[in-house]
């Protein structure tokens, strides 16, 4: 009996030793707390920096501080509830500015992403020293302040002595082209010249980022696509785009945020006095808050701008979550 029972006992003991311990549950189980611990300092810093200003912004939007005297003497201020919101949201000019900002932002994002992708693809096809020169030049362009860039473009597109008009005159020979006023029509001034200034400043980041993303596309996949008879365009669409899609989503979302609240380029392009036809949400906010000293109204405009950007961020986060779920 002893000899028969010994192997069974040994097998049971070995099974007990080999059996994994029961999994722990909760946020501390299996190192699941590590991501939360790593992100906690950033969350604390953001809350510490933004909480009080945001509280003040919301508090100011419910008051009647639309004159500087009310700001320096808080005793004159009083709470007016949602009257400020009704006033701003009922203003036709506000919605005109919002629509102009959306159209302008869509134009900027599309142009920036398309041109950035084209230049990034071109950068992958040049020799090493040409690539180094191009990256150096782009870093220099990126380092130039927006106010300086706007001032330079104002000179380039000037109607008297402007470089662009002179080049147009050399090609056409028409004297009228030599003194064409790009800023007489706000539509041309904003959607052509303004877009050129902002896209010029945005391209370095996008080109360098997209070029880095393109290096992550496995060469084996491209070779396999070519062996299957796919054209360059088909390989780009079905191989490259899916691989770099996360970066495309990030760069598009960041571009929207930057372009939607653009201010410095338009401000300097119009010599610190942008006309109403050039008002986007950033310049409109400056006109109301700083020039006209309508602090409560500008707070309402700021909150509306924040909510619009949050809506885009929610869409972006949902798309990123879908991409993450597909990769699992």
C-alpha positions in Angstrom: 0.0 0.0 0.0 2.8 2.4 0.8 4.5 1.8 -2.6 1.2 2.4 -4.4 0.4 5.6 -2.6 3.8 7.2 -2.8 3.6 8.1 -6.6 0.1 9.6 -6.1 1.3 11.7 -3.2 4.3 12.9 -5.2 2.1 13.8 -8.2 -0.3 15.8 -6.0 2.6 17.6 -4.4 4.1 18.5 -7.8 0.7 19.7 -9.1 0.2 21.9 -6.0 3.7 23.4 -6.6 3.2 23.9 -10.3 -0.3 25.5 -9.9 -0.1 29.3 -10.2 -1.4 31.3 -7.3 -4.9 32.7 -7.7 -4.8 36.1 -9.5 -5.2 39.2 -7.4 -7.9 41.6 -8.2 -8.0 45.4 -8.0 -6.0 48.3 -9.3 -2.8 47.1 -7.5 -2.9 43.7 -9.1 -0.3 42.7 -11.7 1.3 46.1 -11.9 -1.9 47.8 -13.2 -1.2 50.7 -10.9 1.9 51.7 -12.8 0.3 53.7 -15.6 -1.8 55.6 -13.1 1.2 56.3 -11.0 3.1 57.6 -14.0 0.4 59.8 -15.2 -0.5 61.2 -11.8 2.2 63.9 -11.7 1.0 65.3 -15.0 -2.6 65.3 -13.9 -1.6 67.1 -10.6 0.4 69.7 -12.5 -2.4 70.4 -15.0 -5.0 70.7 -12.2 -2.7 72.9 -10.2 -2.0 75.2 -13.2 -5.4 75.3 -14.8 -8.0 74.8 -12.0 -7.9 78.3 -10.6 -7.7 80.2 -13.9 -10.6 78.1 -15.3 -12.7 78.8 -12.1 -12.0 82.5 -12.5 -12.9 82.4 -16.2 -16.3 80.8 -15.5 -16.9 83.1 -12.6 -16.1 86.1 -14.7 -18.5 85.0 -17.4 -21.5 85.3 -15.0 -20.6 88.9 -14.1 -21.0 92.3 -15.8 -17.3 93.3 -15.8 -17.2 94.8 -19.3 -15.3 98.0 -18.3 -11.9 98.4 -16.9 -13.2 100.4 -13.9 -15.3 97.4 -12.9 -12.1 95.2 -13.0 -10.1 97.5 -10.7 -13.1 98.1 -8.4 -14.8 94.7 -7.8 -17.4 96.4 -5.7 -19.0 97.7 -8.9 -19.4 94.3 -10.4 -22.5 92.1 -9.9 -23.6 88.7 -11.0 -25.9 88.7 -14.0 -26.4 85.0 -14.5 -26.7 83.8 -18.1 -27.3 87.3 -19.5 -23.7 87.4 -20.8 -24.1 84.1 -22.5 -27.4 85.2 -24.1 -25.8 88.4 -25.3 -22.8 86.8 -26.9 -24.6 83.8 -28.3 -27.3 86.0 -29.7 -24.8 88.2 -31.6 -24.7 87.4 -35.3 -21.1 88.6 -35.5 -20.0 85.9 -33.1 -21.5 83.1 -35.2 -20.0 84.7 -38.3 -16.6 84.6 -36.6 -17.1 81.0 -35.5 -18.0 79.9 -39.0 -15.1 81.8 -40.5 -12.8 80.2 -37.9 -14.1 76.7 -38.8 -13.7 77.2 -42.5 -10.2 78.7 -42.1 -9.2 75.9 -39.7 -10.4 73.1 -42.1 -8.4 74.8 -44.9 -5.3 75.0 -42.8 -5.5 71.4 -41.5 -6.1 70.0 -45.0 -3.3 72.0 -46.6 -0.9 71.3 -43.8 -1.5 67.6 -43.8 -1.4 67.1 -47.6 1.7 69.3 -48.1 3.4 67.8 -45.0 2.8 64.3 -46.4 4.1 65.2 -49.9 7.3 66.8 -48.5 7.8 63.9 -46.1 7.6 61.4 -48.9 10.0 63.5 -51.0 12.4 63.7 -48.0 12.6 59.9 -48.0 13.8 59.9 -51.6 16.7 62.3 -51.4 20.3 61.6 -50.5 21.6 61.9 -46.9 23.2 65.3 -47.2 20.2 66.9 -48.9 18.0 65.5 -46.2 20.2 67.0 -43.5 20.1 70.4 -45.2 16.3 70.3 -45.6 15.8 69.3 -41.9 18.2 72.1 -40.8 16.3 74.7 -42.9 12.9 73.5 -41.6 14.1 73.7 -38.0 15.2 77.2 -38.6 11.8 78.1 -40.1 10.1 76.5 -37.0 12.3 78.5 -34.7 11.2 81.9 -36.1 8.5 83.6 -33.9 5.0 83.8 -35.4 5.0 87.6 -35.2 8.2 87.8 -37.2 6.8 85.4 -39.8 3.7 87.5 -40.2 5.7 90.7 -40.6 7.9 89.1 -43.3 4.8 87.8 -45.2 3.2 91.3 -45.0 6.3 92.7 -46.8 6.3 89.8 -49.3 2.7 90.5 -50.3 2.8 94.3 -50.0 1.1 96.2 -52.9 4.1 98.6 -53.1 7.5 96.9 -53.5 6.2 93.5 -52.6 8.2 90.5 -53.8 5.2 88.4 -54.8 3.7 91.2 -56.9 7.1 91.9 -58.6 7.5 88.2 -59.5 3.9 88.2 -60.9 4.9 91.3 -63.0 8.0 89.5 -64.3 5.8 86.6 -65.5 2.9 88.6 -66.9 4.4 92.0 -67.8 1.2 93.6 -66.5 1.7 96.8 -64.5 -1.5 96.1 -62.5 0.0 92.9 -61.2 3.0 94.9 -59.9 0.7 96.8 -57.5 -2.0 94.2 -56.7 -3.4 94.7 -53.1 -3.7 91.2 -51.6 -5.4 92.6 -48.5 -8.1 94.7 -50.1 -10.4 91.7 -50.0 -10.4 90.0 -46.6 -11.3 86.7 -48.3 -8.1 86.8 -50.3 -6.1 88.3 -47.5 -7.2 85.7 -45.0 -7.7 82.5 -47.0 -4.7 83.0 -49.3 -2.0 85.1 -47.5 -3.1 84.2 -44.0 -3.2 80.5 -44.9 0.3 80.8 -46.5 1.8 82.3 -43.3 0.3 79.6 -41.0 1.0 76.6 -43.2 4.5 77.8 -43.7 5.1 77.8 -39.9 3.3 74.5 -39.4 5.0 72.4 -42.1 8.4 71.8 -40.3 6.7 69.9 -37.4 4.4 67.9 -39.7 7.1 67.1 -42.3 9.6 65.9 -39.6 6.9 64.0 -37.7 5.5 62.3 -40.8 9.0 61.5 -42.1 9.7 59.8 -38.8 6.4 57.9 -39.0 7.1 56.7 -42.5 10.3 55.1 -41.4 8.2 52.8 -39.2 6.5 51.2 -42.2 8.0 47.7 -42.7 9.9 47.4 -46.0 8.7 43.8 -46.2 5.1 44.9 -46.5 5.9 47.4 -49.3 7.8 44.7 -51.1 5.0 42.2 -50.7 2.5 44.8 -52.0 4.6 45.4 -55.1 5.0 41.6 -55.7 1.2 41.3 -55.6 0.9 43.9 -58.4 -0.1 46.9 -56.3 0.7 50.3 -57.7 2.6 53.0 -55.6 -0.7 54.7 -54.9 -2.4 51.5 -53.8 0.5 50.5 -51.6 0.5 53.9 -50.0 -3.3 53.7 -49.4 -3.5 50.1 -48.1 -0.1 49.7 -46.5 1.4 53.1 -45.5 -1.7 54.8 -44.3 -2.9 52.0 -41.9 0.6 51.9 -40.3 1.0 55.6 -39.7 -2.7 56.3 -39.0 -2.2 56.9 -35.2 0.3 59.7 -35.9 -2.0 61.1 -38.6 -4.8 61.3 -36.0 -2.5 63.0 -33.5 -1.1 65.5 -35.9 -4.5 66.4 -37.3 -5.9 66.9 -33.9 -3.0 69.1 -32.8 -3.2 71.0 -36.1 -6.9 71.7 -35.5 -6.2 73.0 -31.9 -3.3 75.2 -33.0 -5.0 76.6 -36.2 -8.4 77.2 -34.5 -7.0 79.6 -32.0 -4.4 81.2 -34.3 -3.8 84.9 -33.5 -0.2 86.1 -33.8 0.2 85.6 -37.6 -3.0 87.4 -38.4 -2.3 90.1 -35.8 1.1 90.9 -37.3 0.0 90.4 -40.9 -2.5 93.2 -40.5 0.0 95.4 -38.7 -1.7 94.9 -35.2 -5.1 96.1 -36.4 -7.0 93.3 -38.1 -10.2 94.4 -39.8 -13.5 92.6 -39.0 -13.1 90.5 -42.2 -9.9 89.0 -40.7 -11.4 88.2 -37.4 -11.1 84.5 -36.4 -12.0 83.3 -32.9 -8.5 84.3 -31.6 -8.5 87.9 -33.0 -12.1 88.3 -32.1 -11.3 87.4 -28.6 -8.5 89.9 -28.5 -10.7 92.7 -29.9 -13.4 92.0 -27.3 -11.2 91.3 -24.3 -8.2 93.7 -24.7 -9.2 96.4 -27.2 -12.9 96.9 -26.1 -12.2 95.8 -22.4 -15.3 93.6 -22.4 -13.9 91.1 -20.0 -17.0 89.1 -19.2 -18.0 88.9 -22.9 -14.5 87.6 -23.7 -14.8 85.0 -20.9 -18.0 83.7 -22.6 -16.2 83.6 -26.0 -13.3 81.8 -24.4 -15.6 79.1 -22.9 -17.3 78.6 -26.2 -13.8 78.2 -27.9 -12.8 75.7 -25.2 -16.0 73.7 -25.7 -15.5 73.6 -29.5 -12.0 72.3 -29.1 -13.1 69.7 -26.5 -15.7 68.4 -29.0 -12.8 67.8 -31.5 -10.7 66.2 -28.8 -13.6 63.8 -27.8 -13.8 62.7 -31.5 -10.0 62.3 -31.6 -9.9 60.2 -28.4 -12.7 57.9 -29.6 -10.9 57.3 -32.9 -7.7 56.5 -31.0 -9.5 54.1 -28.8 -10.9 52.3 -31.8 -7.5 52.1 -33.3 -6.1 50.6 -30.0 -9.0 48.1 -29.9 -8.2 46.9 -33.5 -4.5 46.5 -32.7 -5.2 44.1 -29.8 
